[in-house]
Amino acid sequence: MRRLSRALAALTLAGAGLLVTTVPAGAATEGAPTVKCEAGWGSLPKAGTETAYRPLLDIRAGRHECYDRLVFDVQGIGDRPISYRVEYVDQLRQDGSGDVIPVGGGAILAVRVAAPSYDPSTGEPRYPGHAGQPLTGVDLTGFRTFQDTRFASSFEGDTLIGLGVRGRLPFRVFQERNRIVVDVAHTW
């Protein structure tokens, strides 16, 4: 049963773009498997172009063995596509004003998601972001790659945030139901 569980876990991670290798116990700490992370994601811009424009409800972060993850939860969109653009930038600039928003870290990922922080039909706020401030509810304590987050703007249907990372590391972006997921690898 344990072998089947390990095999299923390895297949799942391999399908997600990672290779996981278990090293015999004698080669590492006694009884603890070693995970080898290989992400061939690259660091060039990534984008999805179609969208349904539904409100952004939450942004949250998680730590994984091989990468740090930022998740954008969008209101009940089902399988409809959510547009995004994620790329390394020299400076994070607020939409509309063009003001520079300082972001800590060795490199800055600008993450733009076509999900406003307000309800497009009523104008009511949905995600409590404030320009230049860290993301509400996102605590990066203990993260290996993520160092800072900043809300830039929610302008003309898009929400823009800055993600400060250790360096220009490989990343991937994908949609999973009503979420946009940004993973940044811990190493090349």
C-alpha positions in Angstrom: 0.0 0.0 0.0 2.9 2.4 0.9 4.5 1.7 -2.5 1.3 2.5 -4.3 0.9 5.7 -2.4 4.4 6.8 -3.2 4.0 5.8 -6.9 0.7 7.9 -7.1 2.4 10.8 -5.5 5.4 10.7 -7.8 3.1 10.5 -10.9 1.0 13.4 -9.7 4.1 15.6 -9.2 5.7 14.5 -12.4 2.5 15.5 -14.2 2.8 18.9 -12.6 6.2 19.4 -14.1 8.4 18.2 -11.3 10.6 15.1 -11.0 10.6 13.5 -7.6 13.2 10.9 -6.7 13.4 8.9 -3.5 17.0 8.1 -2.4 17.6 5.0 -0.3 17.7 5.7 3.4 21.4 5.0 3.7 22.2 7.8 1.3 20.5 10.5 3.3 19.2 10.9 6.9 18.3 7.5 8.2 14.7 6.6 7.2 13.9 10.0 5.5 13.4 10.1 1.7 15.2 12.9 -0.1 13.3 14.9 -2.7 15.1 16.1 -5.8 13.5 19.0 -7.5 13.8 19.7 -11.2 11.7 22.5 -12.6 12.0 23.1 -16.4 9.6 26.1 -16.2 11.9 28.9 -17.2 11.7 32.6 -16.3 10.2 34.1 -19.5 6.7 35.9 -19.3 3.7 33.6 -19.2 0.2 34.6 -20.2 -3.4 33.4 -20.7 -5.4 35.6 -22.9 -9.1 34.9 -22.5 -11.2 35.9 -19.5 -14.5 35.9 -17.8 -13.9 39.0 -15.5 -15.2 37.8 -12.1 -14.2 39.3 -8.7 -11.0 38.4 -6.9 -12.0 36.9 -3.5 -8.6 36.1 -1.9 -4.9 35.7 -2.4 -3.0 33.1 -0.4 0.4 31.6 -0.3 1.8 28.1 0.5 5.1 26.4 0.9 6.0 23.2 -0.9 9.1 21.0 -1.0 10.4 22.4 -4.4 8.6 25.7 -4.8 6.6 28.5 -3.1 3.0 29.0 -4.3 0.7 32.0 -4.7 -3.0 31.4 -5.4 -5.6 33.9 -6.6 -9.1 32.7 -5.8 -11.7 34.1 -8.3 -15.5 34.0 -7.7 -17.2 30.9 -9.0 -15.9 30.9 -12.6 -15.9 27.1 -13.1 -14.0 26.1 -16.2 -14.1 29.5 -17.9 -10.7 30.9 -18.6 -9.1 33.6 -16.4 -6.6 35.9 -18.2 -3.3 36.5 -16.6 0.2 37.8 -17.3 3.2 37.0 -15.1 6.7 38.4 -15.8 9.8 39.6 -14.1 10.1 43.4 -14.1 12.7 45.9 -13.0 10.1 48.0 -11.1 6.4 47.5 -10.2 4.4 50.4 -11.5 0.8 51.1 -10.4 -1.7 51.0 -13.2 -3.3 54.4 -13.9 -0.7 56.6 -12.1 2.5 54.8 -13.1 3.8 55.3 -9.6 6.6 53.0 -8.6 5.7 50.6 -5.7 8.8 49.3 -3.9 8.9 45.5 -3.6 11.6 43.7 -1.5 13.7 40.8 -2.8 16.3 40.1 -5.4 13.8 40.1 -8.3 10.2 41.2 -8.8 7.4 39.2 -10.5 4.5 41.3 -11.7 1.4 39.2 -11.5 -1.6 40.6 -13.4 -4.9 38.7 -13.1 -8.1 39.6 -15.0 -10.1 39.6 -11.8 -10.8 43.0 -10.2 -10.7 43.4 -6.4 -14.3 44.7 -6.6 -17.5 43.3 -8.0 -17.7 44.6 -11.7 -21.5 44.7 -11.6 -21.9 46.6 -8.2 -18.5 48.2 -7.6 -18.5 46.7 -4.1 -15.0 45.8 -2.7 -14.3 42.0 -2.7 -10.5 41.7 -1.9 -9.2 44.3 0.6 -6.0 45.4 -1.3 -4.4 48.8 -0.8 -1.9 50.2 -3.2 1.7 49.8 -1.9 0.7 47.6 1.0 1.5 43.9 1.6 -1.2 41.4 0.6 -3.9 41.0 3.2 -3.6 37.7 5.1 -0.4 36.6 3.3 2.4 35.8 5.8 5.7 34.8 4.2 7.5 33.7 7.4 9.5 30.6 6.6 9.2 30.8 2.8 12.4 29.9 0.9 11.7 31.9 -2.3 9.0 34.5 -1.5 10.3 37.6 0.3 7.6 40.3 -0.2 4.2 41.0 -1.6 2.7 44.3 -2.6 -0.8 45.2 -3.9 -0.3 47.6 -6.8 -3.8 48.2 -8.2 -7.1 47.0 -9.4 -7.8 49.0 -12.5 -10.0 48.4 -15.6 -10.8 44.8 -14.6 -7.3 43.7 -13.7 -5.6 43.2 -10.4 -1.8 43.8 -10.3 0.4 42.6 -7.5 4.2 42.5 -7.0 5.9 39.3 -5.7 9.4 39.8 -4.4 11.5 36.7 -4.7 15.1 35.8 -3.9 16.3 36.0 -7.5 15.1 35.5 -11.1 14.0 31.9 -10.5 11.9 29.7 -12.8 8.2 29.9 -12.4 5.0 28.4 -13.9 1.4 29.7 -14.0 -1.8 27.7 -14.5 -5.5 27.8 -13.9 -7.1 25.2 -11.7 -10.9 25.7 -11.7 -11.5 29.2 -10.3 -7.9 29.8 -9.3 -4.8 31.1 -10.9 -1.7 29.5 -9.4 1.8 30.9 -9.5 4.6 28.6 -8.5 8.2 29.8 -8.1 10.9 27.2 -7.8 13.4 27.3 -5.0 16.4 26.7 -7.3 17.3 26.4 -11.0 
